[in-house]
Amino acid sequence: MKRWVTFALLAVLERAVRLLMPRVGTHRILLAPGIEPLRWKLGRLRAWRTFEQTAKRVPAYREFLAERGFPRRLDTSAGVESALLTIPEMDKDSYVKRWSIPERCLDGRIPRRGVIVDESSGSSGTPTSWIRGPRERMATRQILQLGYSNTAQSMKYPPFVLNAFSLGAWATGMNVTTSLTDVSMIKSIGPDKNKIIQTIQEFGPKHTYVILSYPPFLKSLFDDTRLDWSKYDIVAAFGGEGISESMRDRILEVAHSAYGSYGASDLEINLALETDFTVELRRAIAASPELAKRVSKRAEYGVLPMIFQFNPFNYLIETNAEGELLVTIVRSENLNPRIRYNIHDRGHVMRVAELEPVLRELGLQRVLKSKLLDLPLLFHYGRSDLSVDFNGAVVGPDSLRDVINAHELLLGIVENHRLISFEDGSGNRQLHLAIQLVEGSDTADLDAERLAAEVFAELRRANGDFHNAILTSDDAMLPTLAFYRFREGPFENDGAKLKNEYVAHLDAGQLGSAGLDLSIMAAKQLPLS
């Protein structure tokens, strides 16, 4: 009886919510401060309902649970929250790759109308298609419009959105365009600096230009001196990867605001957003080791986390024993439900009520003054599989390993490899592929230019996102590769630890100059094979 009554009440509540969501003004009522505990609890009840609906109606999920001996109904005798923790995790390998798209859909079929298909190739190289039905696209559109409307309040002139995300089948670009068309003038340009500058020159300074793209592209665009940026009202929004506060400061020399969004093509493009509060909190964590120790895992992961806020009514976000985020989209509208989906990102959630006493104790009232929403905080530390981000693409050390192992010459002379993500003196985020040779080998004996070209070519053939990221990257930010003699350059301290390190995230100046004068930059065009 409890189950039936709970699900019936949720259905009534969701109908009421759907009436409030389409209008930005009434949508804000749903995010009013003071009702966070209710949103938190209702989100977990919705996750319970969505789990049982998925177990009943999705063929792939029924088989997934059966293989693990897990029932289709939750035992909530110890509470719903505890019951949710018992549900098996899923990820791309254990679930998505094993069943066809129709088998992963409600009732085992794809609707004939109203479905949008986008794709991600990630680091595996094989594109994965993701389908979005009309009701889930509506939900995404409403959330994007709400975030946009909050930014629009500070705009000096009529807004003009310039969508500089990669267009085509990739998830973010076209979803952003379809979501914001109703509320703004928009031009979908893609990551093309020349066209963006031409458009701004053509339409003049009486618009507020909202430029959406990946952080390295925004930085490169605002470094372009063909425009006197001081004459224009600019707002920047970014996604696809994190940002350093020094890069944000550089962007804010041109734009009067710069906020990021967290999402994934596996799930949704806009799960969580940066706010004034999260930006102030992140800057405070960077400046205060005590605050960092109390609320973050910066010391453990060696990374300043990106911090976002999300609506627990729509998303259940947890952390497993390995520190990885598990996401359940609790709405019942999704054609292709994901329950406790592990995207293999590192992170954790903290509620504002837990954070406030710490900020007061440390005398950080200025951070609290920027708080508008009491939505929970998502701390994000990057990929748990040791991947790095480059211009919106995900690149993993295993990908470089596979290229080396498949190369007849490199296989015999390479000791180790490392992906190094660092910020240069101009604030540009760079990707450097460091390859250490076996003891006794000499870099002078290699045809380094040819080998680097072959390595980049194979990485791009295996990873469509990386290929696209290079094509759309500014020349000054193209990835580089260098060969190093044994225990030299970034490998000079190897051997001090039991395990090899395959990824390094460095701040400006930490990489040093060793070996960089030997670096070979990736070419934009692939060589003829």
N, C-alpha and C positions, 0 to 999 in steps of 0.2 A: 504493500500500500504506500509506504514511504517513497519508494522509487517512482511509482506512477504519479503521485501527487507532486513530487519535486519536478519531474519532467514536464508535467502539465503547467505548473506555475512558471517554469522557465519559458515555455512557449508563449504564454501570455505576456510575460515581461519583454521578451524579444520583439514581439509585435509592437509594443509601445516604444521600445528603443528605436526600431526601424522608422517610426513616424518622426522621431526627433532628429535622427542622424542626417537626413538629406540637406537640411538648412544649417549653415555654419552657426548661426545664432543660437538655435535650439540644441545643436550638438554640444555646445559648450556646457549646457546644463548637466550633461552626462559626465563631465569632467570636473564638476564643482568640488572645491576642497571640502574635507570633512567626512566624505563618504568612502574614503579609500578602503576601510575594513569591509564595507559591504561589497565593493567591486571585487576585492580580493576573494571573498567567500563565494560570490556568485560565479566568478571565473572558474573556480574549482568544481562547483556544481555543474557548470556547463561542460567542463572537461570530462566529468563522469558520464554525463548524458552523451557526449560526442563519442567517447570510447565505446559505449554499448551500442550506439547506432552504427558505428563503423564495424564493430564485431558482427553485427547482424546483417548488414547490407553490402559489405565490401568483400568479394570472394578472396582476394589476396590476403586480406587481414585475417579472415577466418582461418586460412591455411597457416599463416604466420603464427597465430596464437596456438593452433592445434599442434604444430611442430614443437612448441615449447611447453605443451601441457597446461596452458593457461586458460581459464574459463572465460566465456563471453560476457559474464556478468561479474561485477566487482562485489566482493564481500566488504561492505562498509560498516560492519559491526564495530570496528575500532575507529571509525571516522572516515570521512571521504578523503581527506588529505593523506592519511596513512595508506589508504587503499590505492590511491593513484601512484604511490611510490613503488608498488609491487608490479606495475605493468611493465612488460619487457620493452627495452629500448629498441628502436629501429634506426637504420641509417641507409645510405645509398646502396652499399654493398649487400646488406642483409635483407633489404626489402625492395627498393626501387629497381635494382638491376635483375631481380629474380622473377618478377612478375610483369606482365605486359601492362600497358596503360589502361585498357578497358578493365582488366582484372583488379586494378587498384582504384577503380572508380565506384561510386555508389551504384548499386544494383548491377555492377559488371558491364556497364555500357557508357559510351561517350554520347552526350546529347547531340542531336543533329544541328542545332542552331545555337548561336550566342557564345560559342567557345573560342577563346583566343589561345593560340599555342606559341610559346616562346621557348628558348633553349639556353642551356649553358653547356660549355664543353669542359669547364673547370680545368683540372690538371690531368685528367685521364685521357683527353684527346678525342674521346668518342662523345659526340653531342648527346645531351639528355634533354628530351622535350618535356615541358611542363604545361599542363592545361589549366586554364582559368575559366570558370563558368561565370555567367552574368552577375550572380549575386555576390560572389567573392570579389569580382572586379569592382562592383559598386562599393563594397566595403573599403577596398583599397583606395578607390577614388575619393571617398568621403574623408578618409584619414589624411590623405595627401592635401586635400583642399583645406582641411582644418589647419594643418601646419602652415600652409601657404597663407591663409587668411591672417594668422597671428603675425607673420612677417609683414604682410601687406599694411598693417596698421602704421608701420614706421616709414612707409614709402612717401616720397616727396611728390612724385608725379604718377600719372597712370602707368600701371605695370605692364611690362613687356617681357615675357619669359623667353629666354634663349636656351633651348635644350641642347647641351653639348655632350650629353652621354652618347655612347656608341649606339647607332640606330640599326635597324634590321631585326633579326630574330632574337637578339639578346634581350633579356627580360626588362632591364631598367628603362632603356631609352623610349620605346614606344608606349610602355605603361605610363610613364610620366606624361607624355604628350596627351594620351587619351584622358588622363585623370584631370589635367589642368586646363583643357580646352574650354570647358564651361565657365571658368572663373577668370580667365585672363586671355589677352592676346598672346599668342605663342608662335615661335618659329623653331622648327626642329632642324638644327644645323648639323649636329654631330660634333666631334672634337676637331673642328677646323678653325684655326685662329683667323685666317684671312677672311673667311665668310662672316665670322662674328664681328670683326673690326669693320668690315664693309657695311654690315647691317646697322651697327651703331652709328657710323658716319652718315648713313642714308637717312635714318630716322631722327637723328639729332638728340640734343640734351634734354628735351622735354618729356622723356620717359624715364621711369625707374626700371633699369635692366636687371632682371633676376636671372643670373647665369648659373646653370646647373651642370656639374661635371665631376670628374675625378680630381682630387687635390693637386696632383702634379700638373695637370692641364691648366687649372685655375691659376696656379702660381706662374706658370709659363706665360699665360695670356696676359696677366697683369704686369709682367716684366716687359711686355712689348711696348716700345716707345713710339709707335706710329700714332697712338692716341694720347691726348692729354687727358688722362683718366680723371683728373680733378674737376673736369667740366661735367662729369656724368654722375648720376645717382645709381650706385651699383649695390646689388645684394648678391651674395654668393651662397650656394648650397652644394653640398658634396656628398658622395657615397662611394661605395666600392672598396674603400680602404680607409685606414685611420690617417690622422694628421698630427704633426708635432705642433706645440704651441708657438714655436718660432715661425713655422710656416703660416699658422693662422694669423699671427701678428703681421706678417708680410701681406697676406691677402687683405687684412683689415686696413692697410695703408690705402687701399683702393676702394674696397667695399665697406659699407657701414655695418654689415653683419655677415657672419659666416658660420653656418650650422651644418652638422652632418646628420646623416640618416643611417640606421643599421637595418640591413635586410639581406636576403639571400634568395637566389632564384629557386633553390630547393623548397623554400617556404613562401615568403612574400617579400616584396621589395622594400617595405616600410614597416618593419616590426617595432622600431623604437626611434626616437628623435633626440638630438641634442637640444637643450634649452639654455637660457641664461644661467639658470641654477647649476646645470651640469658642467657648463664651461667654467664658471667660477669655482666649483668644487674641484674640478680637474686641475686648475691652476693652483689651488690651495694645496692639493696633494703633492704637486710637483715642488712646492716651496717648503712643505713641512714634513720631515721624515716621521714625526710622531703621528700626524694625521694619516700619512700613507700606511704606517704600521697598523693603525687601529681600524681602518676601513677598507684597505685594499690589499692585494697580493703583489704589490710592485716589487718588493724585495725578493720574493720567491721567483717571479717570472722575469724580472729584469726589464719590465716594460711599463711605461706609464699608461694606464688603461684609458681607452675611450669610455665615456660615461654617457648613457642615454636614459630617457624615461620611456616607459611603456605602459599600456593600459592592461591591467590584469583581468579585466572583464573579457578581453579578446584573446589573450595569450597566457598560457601557463609556461613559465620559464623556470627551469630547475638546473641544478648542478649535480653531476654524478660523482662517484668516488674518484674519478681521474681528473676532476676539475673541468669537465666538458659540459657545455650547455645542452640541455634537452628542451625542445620546444614543442608544445602542443598548441595548435591553432584550434581554439575551443568553439569557434562558430560552426554551426551545423550545415552552413551553406556550401562548404567547399566540396567540389566534385571528387577531389583526390585527397582524402584526409591524411594528415600526418600526426601520429600519436607518440609523444616522447621521442621526437626525431632528433638524432644526434648529428649535428652539422660539423662536428669536430672543431668547434671554436672553444677557446678557454674563456671562462667568465663566471660571474656569480651575481646574485640579486641581493639588494639591500633595500629595505623599506625606509621611507623618509623618517618615520617615527623612531627608527633605530639610530638613524644618523644624527638627528637634531641634538640629542644630549651630548654627543661627542663634540660637535661644533661649538656648542655653548661652553663646554668645559675647556676647550682650547682657545676660547676667545675669538672665534671666527664668526661673529654675528654678521659681518658683511656678506658672507656667503648665504646666510639665511635670508638676508634682505632681498636677495634675487629670486627667492622661491615663490613661484606662482602656483604650480601644480604639485599636489602631494602624491603623484604617481610614483610607483617603485622605480628604483635605479638599477640599471643593468651595467655592470662593469665588464668591459670586453678587452681581452688581452691578445687577441689574434688567434691564429690557427694552432690547434693542438697537435696537428700532424707535422709541425715544423715548416709549414709552407710560409712563403712571404708574398706580400701583395706588390704588384707592379702595375701602375696605371689601370687599376681595376681588374687585373688578371691575377690568378693564383698560381704561383710557381712553387713546386716542391723539390726538395733536395733529391728525392727518389727519382724524379724525372731526369735530373742531371746525371745521377748514378747510372740509370738505364742507358742513356746516350753513351756514356764513357764505356760501359761494359759491352756495348754492341759495336764499338769501334776497335778494329783490329790492332791499331797502333796504340791508342790511348789505354786500352785494357792492360797492356804490359808495362806501362811506364807511369801510371797515375797511382799515387799513394792515398790521396784523400781529396775531398772537395768540400766547398762551403759556399752557401749563398749569403752574401753580406748586404744587408739593407742599411743604408746610412744617409745622412743628410750632409750635403756639401756646404761649402762656405757661403753660398748664395741662398741657402735654405731649400734647395731642390732635393727631393727624395730620390735616391739613386739605388740601382741594383747592380751589384758586382759579383760575378761568378769567379771564384778563386779556385784554381786547380793546383794541388801540390804534387810534384813529381816524386818518384821513388828516390831513395838515397843513391847518389852517384850520378843521377841524370842532370843534364845541364839544359837550361832554357835556350842557350845559343844553338843547340843541336836541332831545334824544332823549327818547322815551318809554321810558326804561331798564327800567322794571318789565315792561312788555309784551314788549320785545325779549328780555330775559333769560328770561322764562317760555317764549317761543317757542324759544329756543336750547336750554334744558334739555329741553323736550318733544321736540324732534327728536333730541337725543342719546339720550334714553331709548327712543324708538321704534326707533332704529337699533341699540341695544346693550341687549339684555335683561338682561345682568349688571349694567350700570350702573343700570338702572331698579330692579332688585331691591335693589341696594346702597343706593339712596336710600330705598326703602321700609323697609329694616331698619336704617337709620342712626339714631343718636341725634340729636336736634334740634340739639345744639350742634356736631355734626360734619357737618352738611349742606354740600355744596359751595356755593361762592359765585361770583358773576360780577360784574365791574365793567368799565365803559368808561373809557378813559383818553385824555386829549388827547395829541396827537403828542409823543413823546419826554418823557413825564411818567410818574411812578410807576415801575413795574418796567421801563419802556421808556426811561428817561432816558439810559442809556448805549448805546442802539442806534446802530449806525453805526460803532462802534469796531472791529467785526469784519466780515470779508468776508461771512460767512454769518449768516443769522438764527438765533436760538435759539428753539426752540419749546417747550422744557421746562426747568424749573428746579426743582432739589431743594434746599431751603433748611433750615437749622437754625433753632431758636427765635430769634426776634428779627431775623432777617436780612431778612424781607420789609419790615418797617417799617410805618408807618401810612398811607403815601401811597395814597390811593384806597380803602382798606379801609372808610372811613366811608361810601363810596358803594356798597359791595358789596351785591348782591342775593342772598339765599339761595334755594336751590332749594326749591320746595314739595314735600311728600311725595306729594301726589296730582297726577296729570296734569290739566291743564285740559281741559274738554270741547272736542273739536274739531268 
